[in-house]
Amino acid sequence: MKENKVVYTYGAWDLLHSGHLNMLEKAKSHGDILIVGVVGDKVITKFKGKPKPIQQLKERLRIISSLRCVDIAIVQETYNPTPNLDAHRPDIVVKGEEGQKVDKGTGILDAVEWCKKNKKIMIKPPYTQGVSTTKIIKRMKR
């Protein structure tokens, strides 16, 4: 019997938009089970500043868990995904390009290190150009 390939990705997923969906669908395409870490409110506020997140953790978890491409949505207490990676032992870790330019605390370097240490695959899909939560907020303010 074939063993399911588990994929893990994570993010804030605040004001879910088409770029987020592209990322999640791409992550799911690499395996059978997609586990999505949803970063906690305090961590996002510390990293991105107020007023972020716009949506509270409970809302973001509910939205992410309702998507067809997502099998499991879990809380990720920090941007460092290592505790969740250790707990769920995915075969593949997917992190969007926007978190890779400079780590700046997004946990990408921790994810890369975990993959190397555990001989797992790291996939870095490209950023969806022109779409971001920040741009949506700016449009709303006009």
N, C-alpha and C positions, 0 to 999 in steps of 0.2 A: 504494500500500500504506500502511495506517495505521501510524503510529509508536506504539510502546508508551509509555504514560504511566508514568513512574517516580516512586514515592513513597518518601520517606525518613523514618524515625522512629528514636528512640534512647531508651535508658534503662538502668537497672541490671538490671532484670528478675530481681531476687533473690527466690527462693521464688515462682515463677510462680503467679499466682492469677487468678481470674475477671476482676478489674479489668484486669490486663495483657492478657488475651485479648480483652476488649471493645475496648481501645485498639488492639491489633494488627489485629483484624478490621475496625474502623472505618477504620484507615489503609489497609488493602488495598482497601476498597470505593471508594477515591478514584482508583485507578489499576490498571495491569496488572501491574506489577512492584513488589514491596515489598522494600526494602532496610532492614534493621534494624541499627542500631549498638548494640553491647553495650559499655557503659562498663567500663573496666579496674578491677581490684581495688583498687589503691593509690589511685586517684582516689575511689572510693566510700568507702573507709575514711577518707580525709582529709575528705571532704564530710559523711558520715553518722556517723563515729566507729565504734569497735569495738563489737560484734563483726561489723559489716557489712563486706563482704557475707558472708552465711551460706554461699552457694554460690560456689565459685571461678569465675573467668572461663571456663575450659575447659568446666565443667559448664553454665553459663548459655548459652554459645554453642551447645553441642550441643542443649540443650532448645529454644532459640529457633529454630534451623535446622530442627528436626524438625516444626515446626508447619506445617499445610497452607497457612495464609495468608501465610507468610513464604517469599519466593523466595531471598533472600540474607541471611545473618547475617554481620556483620563486626565486628571490634574497633574501638571508638572510644576512643582513648587519653586523651581529656580530656572533660569535660562540654561543652566548646565543640565543636559539630559541624562547624565551618567546614572543617577539613581533609578530612573525609569528604564534605561537600557539594561542595567544589571538585573532588574526585576523581571523584565519581559524577554530578554535575550533575542532581539530580532535578528534576522538574517541580513537585512538591508536597512540602512539608515538613509533617509532622504531629507535634505535641507536645502531650501531655495537659495538661489544665487544672491538675493538681496542681503542675506545674513552672512555672506562670505567675504564681501569686499574687504572689510577689516572687522575682525571679530567683535570688538567693542562690547564684549559681554554677552553676545548672543548665544554662546555655548558651542559654536561651530567647531572651535579648536578642540573642545572637550569631546565632541562627537567623533571627530576625525581620529583623535587619540584612542577612544574606546574601540572604534572599528579596527584600527591597526593592532591593538593589543589582543582583540578577540577574533582576529582574522575574519572580519565581516566586511561587507561591501558598503561603500559610501557613494551615493549618487547625488549630483548637484544640478537639478534642472534649472534652465534659464528663467530669469525674472520676466514676468509679463509686463512689457513696456507700457507706460502711460496709465497704469492703474495702481492706486494705493489708497489706504485709509486716509492719509494726510490730504491727498488730492480731493477725495470725496468731501472731507470736512471743509476745505477751502471753497469748493463749489457751493456747499450748503450756506456758507456765510455771505455769498454774493447777493 
